[in-house]
């Protein structure tokens, strides 16, 4: 019965997901400090953890149903207490109109997550309670199973990460064009070589625009022919030489390779990491580099 309920819920979102009320400015950049139009990526979330009495932004994520968020496995520490901020544009503004803060019920990290090789870098968060969808909070669409985007397909990465290598963390949500780099190119020895697999998506790598620390777990947004936006990737890793290194595009977990896993975990009743659904009520938000 639980599985049927979850599947029905996802199908209900399929017809309305990925269509923001406030249209994004698709000419903006991430590294370089271009602000996204407020609420133009309404499935983007801020994953925050509690340190002493202060909430810190650590990673991004994507709302994919009224109660589930996709993020990266490397963003999760089982000893932390988390919450999720939805409908946010400026993280420094408390009680930002259209935003909500929701506690975390459970977190499922992929059972084959490999921290050394960075494989299966995906996690699914179940929120403590469903959120009401609105103009500022919407679900992102998932891609078709097994779909692989071609070379130079225009996608956009979003997040509150650093504005440039070793630079300041963004307060306002950033966005930037990240053309897809196909596997044949990205796996060349002078690009990422064996570090990338076919379960990943590479994007960017032009030495100008990139995701950076703090963007981890966030979406790679790619527009379909019908105009809706789909979450094709989850920010996984980049070059240790800097956030905008040529031939070192950002590497994303390819969501279309994990649809069966996502569906199974949405239906799972036994959590890997249980979390209190009502974390301490502290409103101050700082940043950490995820």
Residue frames as qw, qx, qy, qz and C-alpha x, y, z in Angstrom:
[[0.000, 0.885, 0.466, 0.000, 0.00, 0.00, 0.00],
 [0.324, -0.762, 0.106, 0.550, 2.88, 2.34, 0.84],
 [0.403, -0.117, 0.593, 0.687, 4.46, 1.75, -2.57],
 [0.191, 0.625, 0.666, 0.361, 1.20, 2.49, -4.37],
 [0.160, -0.917, -0.278, 0.238, 0.79, 5.70, -2.40],
 [0.370, -0.591, 0.312, 0.645, 4.29, 6.91, -3.24],
 [0.349, 0.133, 0.691, 0.619, 3.95, 6.03, -6.93],
 [0.086, 0.787, 0.591, 0.154, 0.59, 7.80, -7.14],
 [0.243, -0.870, -0.073, 0.422, 2.12, 10.88, -5.52],
 [0.381, -0.368, 0.487, 0.694, 5.00, 10.93, -8.01],
 [0.279, 0.408, 0.719, 0.489, 2.67, 10.54, -10.99],
 [0.026, -0.893, -0.436, 0.111, 0.62, 13.47, -9.72],
 [0.269, -0.767, 0.169, 0.558, 3.75, 15.64, -9.80],
 [0.561, 0.027, 0.595, 0.574, 4.80, 14.50, -13.26],
 [0.288, 0.706, 0.529, 0.371, 2.35, 16.77, -15.04],
 [0.107, -0.976, -0.131, -0.138, 3.26, 19.91, -13.10],
 [0.705, -0.521, 0.117, 0.467, 6.93, 19.54, -12.14],
 [0.592, -0.087, 0.340, 0.726, 9.80, 21.62, -13.47],
 [0.181, 0.660, 0.413, 0.601, 7.79, 24.64, -14.58],
 [0.306, -0.303, -0.398, 0.810, 8.76, 27.66, -12.46],
 [0.091, 0.876, 0.461, -0.111, 6.31, 30.51, -12.05],
 [0.054, -0.927, 0.212, 0.304, 9.24, 32.95, -12.13],
 [0.874, 0.460, -0.022, 0.157, 11.32, 32.25, -15.24],
 [0.685, -0.481, 0.171, 0.519, 15.11, 31.98, -14.83],
 [0.269, 0.890, -0.278, -0.243, 17.56, 34.31, -16.57],
 [0.968, 0.051, 0.183, 0.167, 19.48, 31.75, -18.58],
 [0.538, 0.721, -0.192, 0.393, 22.39, 34.10, -19.33],
 [0.407, -0.825, 0.316, -0.234, 23.68, 34.27, -15.76],
 [0.590, 0.380, -0.672, 0.235, 26.77, 32.50, -14.36],
 [0.789, -0.550, -0.263, 0.074, 27.55, 30.65, -11.08],
 [0.638, -0.365, 0.027, 0.677, 31.27, 31.27, -10.50],
 [0.231, 0.319, 0.274, 0.877, 31.46, 34.98, -11.26],
 [0.032, -0.255, -0.522, 0.813, 28.66, 36.09, -8.94],
 [0.311, -0.169, -0.423, -0.834, 25.53, 36.32, -11.11],
 [0.371, 0.059, 0.665, -0.646, 22.36, 36.19, -9.03],
 [0.001, -0.311, -0.897, -0.314, 19.48, 33.95, -10.07],
 [0.382, -0.384, -0.222, -0.811, 16.03, 35.47, -10.44],
 [0.323, -0.186, 0.701, -0.608, 14.40, 34.92, -7.03],
 [0.657, 0.138, 0.618, -0.409, 12.41, 31.65, -6.92],
 [0.605, 0.532, -0.361, -0.469, 13.19, 30.80, -10.55],
 [0.487, 0.213, -0.847, 0.014, 14.56, 27.40, -9.46],
 [0.585, -0.459, 0.163, -0.648, 11.83, 26.53, -6.94],
 [0.960, -0.144, -0.237, -0.034, 13.00, 22.92, -6.38],
 [0.480, 0.445, -0.496, 0.570, 16.41, 24.11, -5.17],
 [0.668, -0.713, -0.194, -0.084, 16.84, 23.61, -1.42],
 [0.123, 0.689, -0.570, 0.430, 19.47, 24.49, 1.16],
 [0.845, -0.269, -0.453, 0.091, 20.55, 21.55, 3.32],
 [0.074, -0.740, 0.367, -0.559, 21.58, 22.84, 6.72],
 [0.729, -0.201, -0.609, 0.238, 23.08, 21.22, 9.82],
 [0.445, -0.869, -0.053, -0.210, 23.10, 22.32, 13.43],
 [0.646, 0.198, -0.419, 0.607, 26.42, 23.34, 14.99],
 [0.135, -0.125, -0.518, 0.835, 26.09, 24.48, 18.61],
 [0.246, 0.604, 0.560, -0.510, 23.14, 26.89, 18.31],
 [0.225, 0.612, -0.278, -0.705, 23.72, 27.88, 14.71],
 [0.813, 0.386, 0.434, -0.028, 22.35, 26.40, 11.51],
 [0.164, -0.578, 0.534, 0.595, 24.92, 26.18, 8.70],
 [0.778, 0.541, -0.071, -0.313, 24.32, 25.76, 4.97],
 [0.537, -0.428, 0.683, 0.249, 26.37, 22.81, 3.82],
 [0.253, 0.025, 0.830, 0.497, 24.91, 21.58, 0.51],
 [0.476, 0.146, -0.195, -0.845, 22.21, 22.02, -2.05],
 [0.304, 0.155, 0.937, -0.074, 19.48, 19.59, -3.02],
 [0.295, -0.044, -0.506, -0.809, 16.43, 19.16, -5.24],
 [0.541, 0.136, 0.567, -0.606, 12.83, 18.72, -4.14],
 [0.162, 0.090, -0.838, -0.513, 11.40, 15.87, -6.26],
 [0.364, -0.519, -0.732, -0.250, 8.08, 15.34, -4.45],
 [0.349, -0.788, -0.066, -0.502, 6.23, 17.04, -1.63],
 [0.731, -0.646, 0.193, -0.104, 8.29, 15.05, 0.90],
 [0.898, -0.084, 0.220, 0.372, 11.54, 13.96, -0.78],
 [0.103, 0.937, -0.284, -0.178, 14.80, 15.74, -1.59],
 [0.915, 0.244, -0.037, 0.320, 17.73, 14.46, -3.67],
 [0.126, -0.925, 0.356, 0.025, 21.25, 15.39, -2.63],
 [0.575, 0.513, -0.627, 0.119, 24.77, 13.95, -2.70],
 [0.871, -0.325, -0.348, 0.116, 25.89, 11.13, -0.41],
 [0.592, 0.132, -0.316, 0.730, 29.06, 13.03, 0.45],
 [0.169, -0.562, 0.031, -0.809, 26.93, 15.78, 1.98],
 [0.765, -0.495, -0.212, -0.354, 25.62, 13.47, 4.71],
 [0.193, 0.358, -0.765, 0.500, 27.19, 12.90, 8.12],
 [0.564, -0.394, -0.703, -0.179, 25.20, 10.45, 10.23],
 [0.420, -0.341, -0.556, 0.631, 26.10, 12.29, 13.45],
 [0.002, -0.022, -0.026, -0.999, 24.57, 15.59, 12.31],
 [0.240, 0.611, 0.666, -0.354, 21.08, 16.97, 12.77],
 [0.184, 0.099, 0.500, 0.841, 19.73, 18.43, 9.54],
 [0.344, 0.650, 0.477, -0.481, 16.95, 20.63, 8.33],
 [0.404, 0.300, 0.588, 0.633, 15.92, 21.72, 4.83],
 [0.115, 0.578, 0.152, -0.793, 15.17, 25.29, 3.74],
 [0.382, 0.418, 0.722, 0.396, 12.83, 25.52, 0.75],
 [0.150, 0.882, 0.405, 0.186, 11.71, 28.50, -1.31],
 [0.439, -0.725, 0.040, 0.529, 14.88, 30.43, -0.49],
 [0.551, 0.775, -0.002, 0.310, 16.70, 33.04, -2.54],
 [0.142, 0.703, -0.435, 0.544, 18.79, 34.92, 0.06],
 [0.713, -0.221, -0.631, 0.213, 20.01, 32.74, 2.93],
 [0.257, 0.056, -0.431, 0.863, 20.72, 35.78, 5.10],
 [0.404, -0.254, -0.074, -0.876, 17.03, 36.80, 5.17],
 [0.095, 0.122, 0.914, -0.375, 15.14, 35.14, 8.01],
 [0.365, 0.547, 0.645, -0.389, 11.48, 34.40, 7.31],
 [0.011, 0.224, -0.519, -0.825, 11.95, 35.18, 3.63],
 [0.653, 0.292, 0.191, -0.672, 8.51, 35.42, 2.01],
 [0.816, 0.356, -0.305, -0.339, 7.56, 32.16, 0.32],
 [0.409, 0.401, -0.795, 0.199, 10.14, 30.09, 2.20],
 [0.833, -0.456, 0.000, -0.314, 9.72, 27.33, 4.79],
 [0.048, 0.528, -0.820, 0.215, 12.01, 25.35, 7.06],
 [0.915, -0.125, -0.165, -0.347, 11.29, 21.63, 7.45],
 [0.507, -0.539, 0.667, -0.085, 12.92, 19.04, 9.68],
 [0.455, 0.367, -0.767, -0.263, 14.29, 15.74, 8.40],
 [0.902, -0.205, 0.130, -0.356, 12.64, 12.40, 9.07],
 [0.869, -0.172, 0.408, 0.223, 15.07, 9.95, 7.46],
 [0.249, 0.776, -0.465, -0.345, 18.05, 9.95, 5.11],
 [0.940, 0.098, 0.316, 0.084, 18.91, 7.09, 2.76],
 [0.002, 0.744, -0.563, -0.360, 22.50, 7.08, 1.47],
 [0.812, 0.370, -0.382, -0.240, 23.21, 4.76, -1.46],
 [0.895, -0.385, 0.227, -0.007, 24.38, 1.43, -0.06],
 [0.852, 0.171, 0.153, 0.470, 27.28, 1.35, -2.57],
 [0.051, 0.987, -0.101, 0.112, 28.47, 4.88, -1.89],
 [0.853, -0.021, -0.062, 0.517, 32.27, 4.81, -2.22],
 [0.194, -0.954, -0.008, 0.229, 34.06, 7.75, -0.63],
 [0.538, -0.436, 0.466, 0.551, 37.46, 6.87, -2.10],
 [0.339, 0.150, 0.678, 0.635, 36.50, 6.54, -5.77],
 [0.295, 0.322, 0.144, -0.888, 33.43, 8.80, -5.44],
 [0.213, -0.115, -0.851, -0.465, 30.94, 6.31, -6.80],
 [0.335, -0.560, -0.742, -0.155, 27.14, 6.29, -6.29],
 [0.179, -0.075, -0.340, 0.920, 27.20, 9.77, -4.77],
 [0.378, -0.383, -0.413, -0.735, 23.47, 10.06, -4.12],
 [0.065, -0.187, -0.804, 0.561, 21.21, 10.32, -1.09],
 [0.284, -0.521, -0.550, -0.588, 17.47, 10.71, -0.60],
 [0.003, -0.010, 0.564, -0.826, 16.04, 12.78, 2.25],
 [0.258, -0.591, -0.720, -0.255, 12.51, 12.26, 3.53],
 [0.083, -0.431, 0.177, -0.881, 11.17, 15.44, 5.07],
 [0.057, 0.088, 0.803, -0.587, 9.45, 15.34, 8.45],
 [0.399, 0.572, 0.580, -0.422, 6.25, 16.47, 6.81],
 [0.480, 0.501, 0.527, 0.491, 5.04, 17.17, 3.26],
 [0.112, -0.355, -0.016, 0.928, 5.47, 20.71, 2.02],
 [0.441, 0.726, 0.463, -0.253, 2.74, 22.65, 0.29],
 [0.509, 0.167, 0.431, 0.726, 3.74, 23.45, -3.27],
 [0.060, 0.873, 0.259, -0.410, 3.45, 27.09, -4.32],
 [0.483, 0.869, -0.065, 0.084, 4.93, 29.70, -6.66],
 [0.027, -0.827, 0.540, -0.154, 8.17, 29.57, -4.64],
 [0.411, -0.325, 0.845, -0.104, 8.31, 25.83, -3.83],
 [0.831, 0.345, -0.125, -0.417, 7.87, 23.31, -6.63],
 [0.829, -0.193, 0.504, 0.147, 9.13, 19.84, -7.48],
 [0.144, 0.602, -0.608, -0.498, 11.75, 19.33, -10.15],
 [0.916, 0.256, -0.084, -0.296, 11.11, 16.70, -12.83],
 [0.612, -0.389, 0.654, 0.216, 13.21, 13.55, -13.05],
 [0.313, 0.484, -0.599, -0.556, 14.61, 12.48, -16.44],
 [0.923, 0.127, -0.174, -0.318, 13.62, 9.36, -18.31],
 [0.825, -0.391, 0.397, 0.091, 15.34, 6.17, -17.17],
 [0.782, 0.011, 0.416, 0.463, 18.71, 5.72, -18.83],
 [0.400, 0.890, 0.162, 0.146, 18.60, 9.02, -20.69],
 [0.624, -0.320, 0.141, 0.699, 22.00, 10.50, -21.60],
 [0.232, 0.920, 0.104, -0.299, 22.33, 14.06, -22.87],
 [0.784, 0.461, 0.095, 0.406, 24.51, 14.81, -25.92],
 [0.549, -0.098, -0.029, 0.829, 27.68, 16.88, -26.11],
 [0.091, 0.093, 0.055, 0.990, 27.10, 20.61, -25.46],
 [0.288, -0.646, -0.652, -0.273, 23.49, 20.21, -24.35],
 [0.012, 0.503, -0.230, 0.833, 22.79, 23.44, -22.40],
 [0.605, -0.542, -0.577, 0.080, 22.17, 22.84, -18.69],
 [0.075, -0.743, 0.197, -0.635, 22.35, 25.11, -15.65],
 [0.582, -0.192, -0.659, 0.436, 23.85, 24.51, -12.23],
 [0.283, -0.765, -0.076, -0.574, 22.48, 26.38, -9.22],
 [0.735, -0.338, -0.474, 0.348, 23.66, 26.87, -5.65],
 [0.280, -0.952, 0.033, -0.117, 24.93, 29.02, -2.83],
 [0.879, -0.130, -0.002, 0.459, 28.55, 27.88, -3.17],
 [0.400, -0.552, 0.132, 0.719, 31.70, 29.99, -3.38],
 [0.434, 0.842, 0.088, -0.309, 31.64, 32.72, -6.02],
 [0.589, 0.670, -0.447, 0.058, 35.17, 31.81, -7.11],
 [0.816, 0.018, -0.486, 0.314, 38.03, 29.59, -5.95],
 [0.480, -0.207, -0.482, 0.703, 38.68, 30.36, -2.25],
 [0.089, -0.354, -0.106, -0.925, 36.23, 33.25, -2.56],
 [0.346, -0.047, 0.518, -0.781, 33.22, 34.13, -0.41],
 [0.148, 0.344, 0.927, -0.006, 30.14, 31.95, -0.11],
 [0.149, -0.333, -0.416, -0.833, 27.13, 33.35, -1.92],
 [0.244, 0.179, 0.604, -0.737, 24.22, 34.70, 0.10],
 [0.633, 0.425, 0.066, -0.644, 21.91, 34.86, -2.92],
 [0.823, 0.150, 0.545, 0.065, 21.26, 31.79, -5.08],
 [0.032, 0.604, -0.535, -0.590, 23.57, 31.67, -8.10],
 [0.843, 0.354, 0.395, -0.088, 23.10, 29.99, -11.48],
 [0.013, -0.673, 0.540, 0.504, 25.23, 29.32, -14.52],
 [0.824, 0.442, -0.198, -0.293, 25.30, 27.69, -17.92],
 [0.439, -0.459, 0.768, 0.082, 27.09, 24.32, -17.88],
 [0.715, 0.393, -0.391, -0.425, 27.10, 22.63, -21.31],
 [0.938, -0.182, 0.285, -0.073, 27.24, 18.84, -21.11],
 [0.137, 0.635, -0.738, -0.186, 30.56, 17.16, -21.87],
 [0.922, 0.049, -0.236, -0.303, 29.96, 13.65, -23.20],
 [0.860, -0.429, 0.271, 0.048, 31.55, 10.57, -21.64],
 [0.851, 0.344, 0.084, 0.387, 33.93, 10.00, -24.56],
 [0.262, 0.765, -0.169, 0.563, 35.44, 13.45, -23.99],
 [0.473, -0.756, 0.236, -0.386, 35.28, 13.62, -20.21],
 [0.930, -0.297, 0.210, 0.051, 36.95, 10.21, -19.77],
 [0.672, 0.619, -0.238, 0.329, 40.02, 11.18, -21.85],
 [0.754, -0.183, -0.353, 0.523, 43.26, 10.93, -19.88],
 [0.283, 0.129, -0.142, 0.940, 43.86, 14.71, -19.80],
 [0.444, -0.503, -0.189, -0.717, 40.27, 15.33, -18.67],
 [0.637, -0.486, 0.369, -0.472, 38.97, 13.10, -15.87],
 [0.268, 0.354, -0.895, -0.033, 40.13, 9.71, -17.15],
 [0.423, -0.186, -0.887, 0.008, 39.06, 6.73, -15.03],
 [0.039, 0.100, 0.556, -0.824, 37.61, 9.03, -12.36],
 [0.550, 0.185, 0.039, -0.814, 34.36, 9.31, -14.32],
 [0.288, 0.124, 0.947, 0.063, 31.94, 6.50, -15.11],
 [0.132, -0.290, -0.644, -0.695, 28.88, 6.24, -17.33],
 [0.327, -0.667, -0.662, 0.099, 26.74, 6.76, -14.21],
 [0.271, -0.581, -0.141, 0.755, 28.01, 10.34, -14.10],
 [0.399, 0.832, 0.305, 0.235, 27.44, 13.50, -16.13],
 [0.482, -0.250, 0.023, 0.840, 30.21, 15.99, -16.85],
 [0.199, 0.873, 0.388, 0.216, 29.32, 19.61, -17.56],
 [0.155, -0.968, 0.130, 0.149, 31.30, 22.81, -18.00],
 [0.817, -0.191, 0.300, 0.455, 35.08, 22.62, -18.06],
 [0.497, 0.761, 0.159, 0.386, 35.63, 25.72, -20.18],
 [0.560, -0.009, -0.251, 0.789, 37.79, 27.34, -17.52],
 [0.067, -0.357, -0.047, -0.930, 35.32, 30.17, -16.98],
 [0.618, -0.330, 0.032, -0.713, 32.07, 29.01, -15.38],
 [0.488, 0.042, -0.863, 0.125, 31.71, 26.31, -12.76],
 [0.693, -0.647, -0.247, -0.202, 30.11, 25.10, -9.58],
 [0.246, 0.544, -0.578, 0.556, 32.20, 25.46, -6.41],
 [0.255, -0.093, -0.831, 0.485, 32.34, 24.49, -2.73],
 [0.261, 0.246, 0.469, -0.807, 28.87, 24.72, -1.20],
 [0.581, 0.255, -0.311, -0.708, 27.10, 23.78, -4.45],
 [0.103, 0.130, -0.986, -0.021, 27.46, 20.05, -3.73],
 [0.183, 0.327, 0.873, -0.311, 24.23, 18.07, -3.83],
 [0.348, 0.549, 0.135, -0.748, 22.49, 20.69, -5.94],
 [0.744, 0.449, 0.490, -0.075, 20.87, 20.10, -9.33],
 [0.162, -0.191, 0.578, 0.777, 22.06, 20.13, -12.89],
 [0.462, 0.561, 0.461, -0.509, 18.95, 21.61, -14.51],
 [0.138, -0.103, 0.712, 0.681, 18.31, 20.77, -18.16],
 [0.506, 0.349, 0.180, -0.768, 15.29, 21.94, -20.13],
 [0.485, 0.206, 0.838, 0.145, 13.22, 19.40, -22.07],
 [0.106, 0.226, 0.593, 0.766, 11.55, 20.02, -25.42],
 [0.219, -0.704, -0.638, -0.223, 8.22, 20.71, -23.70],
 [0.021, -0.754, 0.091, -0.650, 9.81, 23.54, -21.70],
 [0.758, -0.639, -0.012, -0.127, 9.92, 21.79, -18.32],
 [0.117, 0.722, -0.641, 0.230, 13.18, 21.55, -16.39],
 [0.955, -0.162, -0.243, -0.043, 14.56, 18.17, -15.33],
 [0.422, -0.762, 0.490, -0.040, 17.14, 17.37, -12.68],
 [0.863, 0.397, -0.312, -0.001, 19.65, 15.39, -14.74],
 [0.646, 0.270, -0.517, 0.492, 22.51, 15.60, -12.25],
 [0.604, -0.786, -0.124, 0.044, 23.57, 16.02, -8.63],
 [0.209, 0.846, -0.427, 0.242, 26.75, 18.06, -8.01],
 [0.956, -0.223, -0.135, 0.131, 29.37, 15.51, -6.95],
 [0.649, -0.509, 0.155, 0.544, 32.98, 16.64, -7.42],
 [0.434, 0.897, -0.051, 0.062, 35.31, 18.99, -9.26],
 [0.696, 0.425, -0.317, 0.484, 38.98, 19.79, -9.61],
 [0.634, -0.620, -0.221, 0.406, 41.16, 20.34, -6.55],
 [0.489, 0.074, 0.139, 0.858, 43.04, 22.93, -8.63],
 [0.117, 0.171, 0.078, -0.975, 40.12, 25.35, -8.57],
 [0.457, 0.436, 0.631, -0.450, 36.46, 25.82, -9.30],
 [0.603, 0.734, 0.085, -0.300, 36.82, 26.76, -12.97],
 [0.371, -0.500, 0.682, 0.384, 39.67, 24.64, -14.33],
 [0.595, 0.477, -0.397, -0.511, 39.82, 23.91, -18.07],
 [0.603, 0.201, -0.757, -0.154, 39.31, 20.24, -19.01],
 [0.164, -0.090, -0.868, 0.460, 38.08, 19.54, -15.49],
 [0.417, -0.403, -0.333, -0.744, 34.31, 19.98, -15.75],
 [0.496, -0.251, 0.546, -0.627, 32.10, 19.53, -12.74],
 [0.305, -0.004, -0.935, -0.181, 31.08, 15.90, -12.34],
 [0.592, -0.154, 0.192, -0.767, 27.49, 15.13, -11.44],
 [0.356, 0.071, 0.921, -0.140, 25.77, 11.91, -10.39],
 [0.275, -0.025, -0.599, -0.751, 23.59, 10.99, -13.39],
 [0.514, 0.002, 0.489, -0.705, 20.06, 10.86, -11.98],
 [0.780, 0.249, -0.246, -0.519, 18.66, 8.81, -14.87],
 [0.514, 0.278, -0.807, 0.082, 20.92, 5.91, -13.79],
 [0.084, 0.036, -0.805, 0.586, 19.35, 5.78, -10.33],
 [0.515, -0.209, -0.160, -0.816, 15.60, 5.99, -10.87],
 [0.756, -0.219, -0.605, -0.121, 14.98, 2.44, -9.63],
 [0.472, -0.075, -0.591, 0.650, 17.01, 3.15, -6.50],
 [0.146, -0.147, 0.154, -0.966, 15.16, 6.41, -5.88],
 [0.659, -0.241, -0.354, -0.618, 11.79, 4.69, -6.19],
 [0.729, -0.173, -0.643, 0.158, 12.85, 1.85, -3.87],
 [0.334, -0.027, -0.500, 0.799, 14.16, 4.23, -1.22],
 [0.327, -0.235, -0.036, -0.914, 11.05, 6.38, -1.37],
 [0.775, -0.264, -0.386, -0.425, 9.07, 3.30, -0.45],
 [0.561, 0.084, -0.714, 0.411, 11.48, 2.04, 2.22],
 [0.559, -0.744, -0.232, -0.283, 10.20, 2.01, 5.78],
 [0.794, -0.474, -0.058, 0.377, 13.53, 1.33, 7.52],
 [0.184, 0.968, -0.163, 0.045, 15.83, 4.38, 7.54],
 [0.771, 0.241, -0.316, 0.496, 19.58, 4.26, 7.26],
 [0.277, 0.068, -0.380, 0.880, 20.03, 7.43, 9.28],
 [0.220, -0.763, -0.602, -0.081, 17.05, 8.40, 11.49],
 [0.206, 0.207, -0.173, 0.941, 16.83, 12.04, 12.47],
 [0.037, 0.503, 0.631, -0.589, 14.58, 13.89, 14.87],
 [0.223, 0.613, 0.595, 0.469, 11.74, 15.47, 12.96],
 [0.168, -0.947, -0.206, -0.180, 11.66, 18.52, 15.19],
 [0.655, 0.138, -0.258, 0.696, 15.21, 19.92, 15.51],
 [0.298, -0.556, -0.345, 0.695, 16.00, 22.77, 17.95],
 [0.271, 0.871, 0.380, 0.155, 14.44, 26.01, 16.82],
 [0.389, -0.572, 0.158, 0.705, 17.44, 28.18, 15.93],
 [0.529, 0.792, 0.290, -0.095, 16.95, 30.60, 13.05],
 [0.045, -0.839, 0.408, 0.358, 20.46, 31.94, 12.50],
 [0.920, 0.325, 0.178, 0.127, 22.03, 30.52, 9.33],
 [0.194, -0.746, 0.504, 0.390, 25.73, 30.49, 8.52],
 [0.773, 0.529, -0.283, -0.207, 27.63, 28.70, 5.76],
 [0.626, -0.420, 0.627, 0.197, 29.89, 25.73, 5.45],
 [0.352, 0.551, -0.560, -0.509, 31.57, 24.53, 2.27],
 [0.785, 0.041, 0.596, -0.162, 29.94, 21.36, 1.00]]
